[in-house]
Amino acid sequence: MSPETIVLEDDDLDLLELVRGGAIPSEALCAELPDGSVLLDCEGTPVADVHDRRMVLRRELTQGRGACWQGAFRRAAPVERARLAGRDVVAVVVDELPTRNEQDAVGKLATEREVVVVVPAARAEPRRSAALVRAAQGMARSLGSSDVLVVPWPISGAGRHLRGAPTLEVALGAFGLGVAVRSSSMRDQDVEAAVRSLDARRRGLVDDLYPPASAVEVDVVGPPPHQGTVVLFTGLSGSGKSTVARALVEALGESGSTATLLDGDVVRRCLSGGLGFDRAGREENLARIGWVAALVSEHGGIAVAAPIAPFAESRARIRQAALEHGRFVLVHVSTPLEECERRDRKGLYAAARRGEIADFTGISSPYDVPQDADVVIDTVEVGVDDAVRQVLAVVSAR
């Protein structure tokens, strides 16, 4: 009997990262998981197994990029605990954008005790988490310090599959931060009221500027629409498409844009479940991706899709649909087959070579090398940051 596989969601992966970093014992999260289960990330890569109510970690989790993922901020619990041993330290948890009021209160606290500014960062909210990290850096600098700690933490405080997580305050104890205060609790009531009334005050400005019949339509009309964009990544399995696509979405978020990621494995599971991997199934999968991406673009958004997309005809149809409503950029991740096989994180190439997987692109099914790519990236030679810069340059120029 084959083991049960469980696809972890973003909140689960945050907790799994805390397990890997020594902040939470794995036993606390395994109570409801069947013994022998294989835990997969969103791309279908096995990251852990469950044995005897404990997790056995297989490999490092996929890391993001940008402010939330700087190594200097993401410190393992044992390392941080040893660093802070014997010091009178209080954690200030930045759970909302701090106003001048909280910053002044933290400054006063820092004259009495050593302060570590902590940001709980959720994979499911990368833009908000990155904004909080940048704000926390500013707060730390105002204290004459750079002591910021980013702790992965799920939005709801629990995972969908990994249950039994402690509170954030308990988890912080593993980092040597036994005393924690949330920055929002340091906010004066009148400042809190002013923050909560920002939307109402904006409404008042609208009512002052426009006559009643126009004022009610301001939110409907909104600002002038931006032209939408579809960025389609194509390349062999293991070429690095998803890694660069995720980094692109994060870079766009850091710059204030909102992008929707349509990753090949996630789309297969959530949008194209039941489709096969023969030519008809692949073309239907790409048609669905193209339709969703064009819809995002039509409404002024940015859709970043990262399927294998092996057929030139299917890519051409996605291009045509995208250009009806906005811009289109084709990115060919040209990493050679030999390197993709060497990486083979999921063991798929090995299985295809043994004849266990039919119609596997690059082995038993063709890949039409794009002749019309706007960007060509070989991830053996080009790093992720440079690849993102190349794609952003083309997107910005359109």
C-alpha positions as CSV (number, residue, x, y, z in Angstrom):
1,M,0.0,0.0,0.0
2,S,1.5,3.3,-1.1
3,P,1.9,6.0,1.6
4,E,-0.6,8.8,1.9
5,T,0.7,12.1,0.4
6,I,-0.4,15.4,1.9
7,V,0.2,18.7,0.0
8,L,1.1,21.4,2.6
9,E,-0.2,24.9,2.3
10,D,1.6,28.1,3.0
11,D,0.6,28.2,6.7
12,D,1.8,24.6,7.1
13,L,5.1,25.4,5.5
14,D,5.6,28.3,7.9
15,L,5.3,25.9,10.8
16,L,7.5,23.3,9.1
17,E,10.2,26.0,8.8
18,L,9.9,26.6,12.5
19,V,10.4,22.9,13.1
20,R,13.5,22.9,10.8
21,G,14.8,25.9,12.7
22,G,14.5,24.3,16.1
23,A,11.6,26.5,17.4
24,I,8.8,23.9,17.5
25,P,9.1,20.1,18.2
26,S,7.7,18.2,15.3
27,E,5.7,15.9,17.6
28,A,3.5,18.9,18.4
29,L,2.3,19.1,14.8
30,C,1.9,15.4,13.9
31,A,-1.0,14.3,16.2
32,E,-3.5,14.2,13.4
33,L,-1.3,12.9,10.6
34,P,-1.4,9.3,9.5
35,D,1.9,7.4,10.2
36,G,3.9,6.9,7.0
37,S,2.5,10.1,5.4
38,V,4.7,11.9,2.9
39,L,4.5,15.7,3.1
40,L,4.8,17.6,-0.2
41,D,5.3,21.3,-0.8
42,C,3.1,23.2,-3.3
43,E,5.2,22.0,-6.2
44,G,4.7,18.3,-5.2
45,T,8.3,17.9,-3.9
46,P,8.6,15.6,-0.8
47,V,9.9,17.7,2.1
48,A,9.2,15.5,5.1
49,D,7.9,12.0,6.2
50,V,5.9,11.1,9.3
51,H,7.1,8.2,11.4
52,D,6.2,7.4,14.9
53,R,4.4,10.7,15.4
54,R,7.5,12.7,14.4
55,M,8.5,14.4,11.2
56,V,11.7,13.3,9.4
57,L,12.8,16.3,7.3
58,R,14.0,15.4,3.8
59,R,15.3,18.7,2.4
60,E,15.4,22.5,2.8
61,L,12.2,24.3,2.0
62,T,12.0,26.6,-1.0
63,Q,13.0,30.1,0.1
64,G,11.6,33.3,-1.2
65,R,13.5,36.5,-1.9
66,G,13.3,40.1,-0.8
67,A,13.1,41.7,2.7
68,C,11.4,38.8,4.4
69,W,14.1,36.3,3.4
70,Q,17.4,38.1,4.2
71,G,19.5,35.6,6.1
72,A,20.6,38.2,8.6
73,F,17.0,38.4,9.8
74,R,16.0,34.7,9.7
75,R,18.0,33.2,12.5
76,A,17.6,29.7,13.8
77,A,16.1,29.4,17.3
78,P,19.2,27.7,19.0
79,V,21.5,30.3,17.5
80,E,19.4,33.2,18.7
81,R,18.9,31.7,22.1
82,A,22.6,31.3,22.6
83,R,23.2,34.9,21.4
84,L,20.7,36.3,23.8
85,A,21.6,34.1,26.8
86,G,22.0,36.1,30.0
87,R,20.7,39.4,28.5
88,D,17.7,41.3,29.7
89,V,15.8,41.3,26.4
90,V,12.2,42.1,25.4
91,A,10.7,41.3,22.0
92,V,8.6,43.9,20.3
93,V,6.4,42.1,17.8
94,V,5.6,44.3,14.9
95,D,2.1,43.1,14.0
96,E,0.9,46.3,12.3
97,L,2.7,49.2,10.6
98,P,4.0,51.1,13.6
99,T,3.0,54.8,13.9
100,R,5.2,57.5,15.4
101,N,3.4,56.8,18.6
102,E,4.6,53.2,18.9
103,Q,8.0,54.1,17.7
104,D,8.4,56.6,20.5
105,A,7.1,54.1,23.0
106,V,9.6,51.5,21.8
107,G,12.3,54.1,22.0
108,K,11.4,54.7,25.7
109,L,11.4,50.9,26.3
110,A,14.8,50.6,24.8
111,T,16.3,53.0,27.4
112,E,15.2,50.5,30.1
113,R,15.8,47.1,28.4
114,E,17.4,45.6,25.3
115,V,14.9,45.4,22.5
116,V,14.7,42.9,19.6
117,V,12.2,43.9,16.9
118,V,10.4,40.8,15.7
119,V,8.3,40.4,12.6
120,P,6.0,37.4,12.2
121,A,6.1,36.8,8.4
122,A,3.5,34.7,6.6
123,R,4.2,33.0,3.2
124,A,0.5,33.5,2.3
125,E,0.9,37.3,2.7
126,P,4.3,38.2,1.1
127,R,3.5,41.8,0.4
128,R,2.2,42.6,3.9
129,S,5.1,40.7,5.5
130,A,7.7,42.5,3.4
131,A,6.2,45.8,4.3
132,L,6.3,45.0,8.0
133,V,9.9,43.9,7.7
134,R,10.9,47.2,6.0
135,A,9.0,49.2,8.7
136,A,10.6,47.1,11.4
137,Q,14.0,47.9,10.0
138,G,13.2,51.6,10.2
139,M,12.1,51.2,13.8
140,A,15.3,49.4,14.6
141,R,17.4,52.1,13.0
142,S,15.6,54.7,15.1
143,L,16.8,52.8,18.1
144,G,20.4,52.9,16.8
145,S,20.2,49.1,16.2
146,S,19.8,46.6,13.4
147,D,18.4,43.9,15.6
148,V,15.5,42.6,13.6
149,L,14.3,39.0,13.8
150,V,11.9,37.6,11.1
151,V,10.0,34.6,12.4
152,P,7.9,32.5,10.0
153,W,4.3,32.5,11.3
154,P,1.0,31.4,9.7
155,I,-1.7,34.0,9.3
156,S,-4.2,32.1,11.4
157,G,-1.6,30.9,13.9
158,A,-2.2,27.3,12.7
159,G,-1.8,25.1,9.7
160,R,-4.4,23.3,7.7
161,H,-2.7,19.9,8.0
162,L,-0.1,20.6,10.8
163,R,-2.2,21.2,13.9
164,G,-1.2,21.7,17.5
165,A,1.1,24.8,17.0
166,P,1.9,26.8,20.1
167,T,1.1,30.5,20.3
168,L,3.6,33.0,18.8
169,E,4.7,34.0,22.3
170,V,5.5,30.4,23.3
171,A,7.4,29.9,20.0
172,L,9.4,33.1,20.7
173,G,10.6,31.5,24.0
174,A,12.6,29.0,21.9
175,F,14.5,32.0,20.5
176,G,15.4,33.2,24.0
177,L,12.7,35.8,23.9
178,G,10.6,34.9,27.0
179,V,9.0,38.4,27.2
180,A,7.2,39.8,24.2
181,V,4.9,42.8,23.6
182,R,3.0,43.5,20.5
183,S,3.7,47.0,19.0
184,S,0.0,47.6,18.4
185,S,-0.7,47.2,22.1
186,M,1.6,50.2,22.8
187,R,-0.5,52.5,20.6
188,D,-2.5,55.3,22.4
189,Q,-6.2,55.1,22.0
190,D,-6.5,58.4,20.2
191,V,-3.8,57.3,17.7
192,E,-5.6,54.0,17.2
193,A,-8.9,55.9,16.5
194,A,-7.1,58.1,14.0
195,V,-5.6,55.1,12.2
196,R,-9.0,53.4,12.1
197,S,-10.6,56.5,10.7
198,L,-8.3,56.9,7.7
199,D,-10.8,55.5,5.3
200,A,-13.6,57.6,6.8
201,R,-11.5,60.8,6.4
202,R,-10.7,59.9,2.8
203,R,-14.5,59.5,2.3
204,G,-14.9,63.0,3.8
205,L,-12.4,64.4,1.3
206,V,-14.2,62.8,-1.6
207,D,-17.5,64.3,-0.4
208,D,-15.9,67.7,-0.1
209,L,-14.4,67.5,-3.7
210,Y,-17.4,66.0,-5.6
211,P,-21.1,66.7,-5.7
212,P,-23.3,63.8,-4.3
213,A,-24.0,62.1,-7.7
214,S,-20.2,62.0,-8.5
215,A,-19.1,61.2,-5.0
216,V,-20.9,57.8,-5.0
217,E,-19.2,56.8,-8.2
218,V,-15.6,57.6,-7.3
219,D,-14.8,54.1,-6.0
220,V,-16.5,52.6,-9.1
221,V,-14.5,54.6,-11.6
222,G,-11.3,54.4,-9.6
223,P,-7.9,55.6,-11.0
224,P,-7.1,55.2,-14.6
225,P,-6.6,51.5,-15.3
226,H,-3.2,50.0,-15.9
227,Q,-2.6,47.8,-18.8
228,G,-2.4,44.2,-17.8
229,T,0.5,41.8,-18.5
230,V,0.9,38.1,-18.9
231,V,4.4,36.7,-18.3
232,L,4.6,33.1,-19.6
233,F,7.6,31.0,-18.5
234,T,8.3,27.9,-20.5
235,G,11.0,25.2,-20.0
236,L,11.7,21.6,-19.0
237,S,10.8,20.2,-15.7
238,G,13.5,21.2,-13.2
239,S,14.8,24.0,-15.4
240,G,14.1,26.6,-12.7
241,K,10.9,28.2,-14.1
242,S,9.0,28.1,-10.8
243,T,11.9,29.5,-8.8
244,V,12.4,32.5,-11.2
245,A,8.6,33.0,-11.5
246,R,8.1,33.2,-7.7
247,A,11.1,35.6,-7.4
248,L,9.5,37.7,-10.1
249,V,6.2,37.9,-8.3
250,E,8.0,38.8,-5.0
251,A,10.0,41.5,-6.8
252,L,6.8,43.0,-8.3
253,G,5.2,42.9,-4.9
254,E,8.2,44.7,-3.3
255,S,7.8,47.5,-5.9
256,G,4.1,47.9,-5.1
257,S,2.6,45.9,-7.9
258,T,0.3,42.9,-7.5
259,A,0.9,39.7,-9.5
260,T,-0.9,36.4,-9.6
261,L,1.3,33.3,-9.9
262,L,0.0,30.4,-11.9
263,D,2.6,27.7,-11.1
264,G,2.4,24.6,-13.2
265,D,2.1,22.1,-10.3
266,V,-0.4,24.1,-8.4
267,V,-2.5,24.7,-11.5
268,R,-2.5,20.9,-12.2
269,R,-3.8,20.2,-8.7
270,C,-6.3,23.0,-8.3
271,L,-7.5,24.0,-11.8
272,S,-6.7,21.0,-14.0
273,G,-7.2,18.0,-11.7
274,G,-8.2,14.9,-13.7
275,L,-6.5,16.0,-16.9
276,G,-3.9,13.6,-18.3
277,F,-0.4,14.2,-19.6
278,D,-1.0,13.2,-23.2
279,R,-1.0,15.9,-25.8
280,A,-4.8,16.6,-25.5
281,G,-4.5,16.9,-21.7
282,R,-1.5,19.2,-21.8
283,E,-3.1,21.5,-24.4
284,E,-6.3,21.7,-22.3
285,N,-4.2,22.5,-19.2
286,L,-2.5,25.3,-21.1
287,A,-5.8,26.6,-22.5
288,R,-7.1,27.0,-18.9
289,I,-3.9,28.7,-17.8
290,G,-4.1,31.1,-20.8
291,W,-7.8,31.9,-20.1
292,V,-7.1,32.7,-16.4
293,A,-4.0,34.7,-17.2
294,A,-5.8,36.7,-19.9
295,L,-8.7,37.4,-17.4
296,V,-6.2,38.7,-14.9
297,S,-4.6,40.9,-17.5
298,E,-7.9,42.2,-18.8
299,H,-8.6,43.7,-15.3
300,G,-5.2,45.4,-15.2
301,G,-3.3,42.7,-13.3
302,I,-0.1,40.9,-13.9
303,A,-0.3,37.1,-14.4
304,V,2.9,35.1,-14.1
305,A,2.5,31.5,-15.4
306,A,5.1,28.8,-15.1
307,P,3.9,25.6,-16.8
308,I,6.2,23.5,-19.0
309,A,4.2,24.6,-22.0
310,P,6.0,22.3,-24.5
311,F,4.0,23.0,-27.6
312,A,4.5,26.1,-29.8
313,E,0.9,26.1,-30.9
314,S,-0.4,26.3,-27.3
315,R,2.0,29.1,-26.4
316,A,0.9,31.0,-29.5
317,R,-2.8,30.8,-28.4
318,I,-1.9,32.1,-25.0
319,R,0.0,35.0,-26.6
320,Q,-2.9,35.8,-28.8
321,A,-5.4,35.8,-26.0
322,A,-3.1,38.0,-23.8
323,L,-2.5,40.6,-26.5
324,E,-6.2,41.2,-26.9
325,H,-6.3,42.8,-23.4
326,G,-2.7,43.8,-22.6
327,R,0.9,42.9,-22.9
328,F,2.6,39.6,-23.2
329,V,6.2,38.4,-22.4
330,L,7.5,34.9,-23.2
331,V,10.4,33.7,-21.0
332,H,12.2,30.6,-22.1
333,V,14.1,29.0,-19.3
334,S,16.6,27.1,-21.4
335,T,18.4,25.1,-18.8
336,P,19.8,22.0,-20.6
337,L,18.1,18.6,-20.2
338,E,21.3,17.2,-18.6
339,E,21.2,19.7,-15.8
340,C,17.4,19.2,-15.3
341,E,18.0,15.5,-14.9
342,R,20.8,16.1,-12.5
343,R,18.6,18.2,-10.3
344,D,15.5,15.9,-10.5
345,R,14.2,16.9,-7.1
346,K,11.1,14.7,-7.5
347,G,12.7,11.7,-9.2
348,L,10.6,12.1,-12.3
349,Y,13.3,11.9,-14.8
350,A,14.6,8.7,-13.3
351,A,11.1,7.2,-13.4
352,A,10.7,8.3,-17.0
353,R,14.0,6.7,-18.0
354,R,12.8,3.5,-16.4
355,G,9.6,3.7,-18.5
356,E,7.4,4.3,-15.5
357,I,6.1,7.7,-16.8
358,A,4.7,8.0,-20.3
359,D,4.7,11.2,-22.3
360,F,7.4,12.9,-20.2
361,T,8.6,16.1,-21.8
362,G,12.2,15.9,-22.9
363,I,12.4,12.1,-22.6
364,S,9.4,10.5,-24.3
365,S,7.4,13.6,-25.4
366,P,8.8,16.5,-27.5
367,Y,9.5,20.1,-26.4
368,D,9.3,22.8,-29.1
369,V,12.1,25.2,-28.3
370,P,10.7,28.7,-28.6
371,Q,11.8,30.8,-31.5
372,D,9.9,33.9,-30.3
373,A,11.0,34.2,-26.7
374,D,11.4,37.7,-25.3
375,V,13.9,36.6,-22.7
376,V,16.1,33.4,-22.7
377,I,17.6,32.3,-19.4
378,D,19.9,29.4,-18.7
379,T,19.8,29.0,-14.9
380,V,23.1,27.2,-14.9
381,E,24.7,30.5,-16.0
382,V,22.3,33.1,-14.8
383,G,21.4,33.5,-11.1
384,V,17.8,34.1,-9.9
385,D,18.3,37.8,-9.1
386,D,19.8,38.5,-12.5
387,A,17.1,36.5,-14.2
388,V,14.4,38.6,-12.5
389,R,16.1,41.8,-13.5
390,Q,16.2,40.7,-17.1
391,V,12.4,39.9,-17.1
392,L,11.5,43.1,-15.3
393,A,13.5,45.1,-17.8
394,V,11.4,43.6,-20.7
395,V,8.1,44.0,-18.8
396,S,8.9,47.6,-18.0
397,A,9.8,48.4,-21.6
398,R,6.4,47.1,-23.0
